[in-house]
């Protein structure tokens, strides 16, 4: 599994623009990156993220419980995104250099 399809990164990224409940996270991830998170995966990730202090559950809205990033969650997501960008830029530079020699 690569970082850009890691369910933890996907959930943190989905929550980066504001609180969402589980189903909204699932739809957001599917719509934006084409990855389908099953309920077991999603709620397992949310539970681990909450236990780790990276997300927090907000008061329920009917049957739905929204989650939001904490400051620690924003920091972890920022670090992950910067690492992914570094690797992507390196790969693109190397591909460009390899293409120039062809």
N, C-alpha and C positions, 0 to 999 in steps of 0.2 A: 504494500500500500504506500502510495506517495503522499507527501504532505498535503498536496492540493485536494486529495480525496480522503484524507484522514477525517473521520467523523467529528473528532474533537475540534479540529480547525474549522470545519464546515459550520458547526454549531456556533462557535465563537464568532465567526465571520457573519453569520446570519444575525446575531444579536448586536453586532457593532453599530447598526443604525437605529437601534431602539428595541424595547422589550417586545417579545413575541411569546405566544403560547406554543405548545408542541406541534400542533397541526400546521400553524403558520410557519414554523421553522422548517418543517418537512416540505411544504410547498415552496418556500423561498429557495431552499437548497436544490430541489428538483428543477425549478425554473431557471436558476442562475448558473448552475454548474452541471445539471443533468445527472445528479447522483440521487438515488432513491434511498432514504433512510427508513428502515422499518421501525416500528414502534419499540421493539426490544432494544435495538441499537440506540435510537434517539434517547429514550428515557434512561438507559444505562449511562450514556454519555452525560446527560443532564445531571444525573445523580452524582457521578464522579466529579463533575465540574463544581457542583454545589458543595460537595464534601471538601473539595480543594479550595474553596473560597473564590473561585473564578466567575461564578454566576450566583445570583440569588433569586429565589422564588418570590414573586410579589403576591399580594392577596388575590385569591381566586376571583375570577369574573364568571359567575355562574359555575359551570362545570369545567371551565378552562382556567389553568394557572399559568400566567405569563412569567417569563424569566427575563432577567437583564444582566448585562455584564457588570462586574465589579471593577474597581480600579485595577486590581490584580489581574483580572481577566483581560482588560484592555492592554496591560503591559505584556502579558504572555502572547496575545494575538499580534501585537506590534512586533515583538521579537521574532515570532514565527514568520510573519509576512516579510520582514526584512531579510531573514535567511533565505526564504523562497526567492525573493527578488535577486539576491546575490547569486544564487545558483543559476537562475534563469538568465541573468545578464552574462554570466561566465559562459554558459552553454551557447548562447547566441553569438558571443564574441568568438568563441572557438569554432563554431560552425562557419562564421564569416571568414575567419582566417583559413580554415580548411578549404572553403569554396574559392578563395582568392588564389590558392595554389593549384587549383585544377585547371 
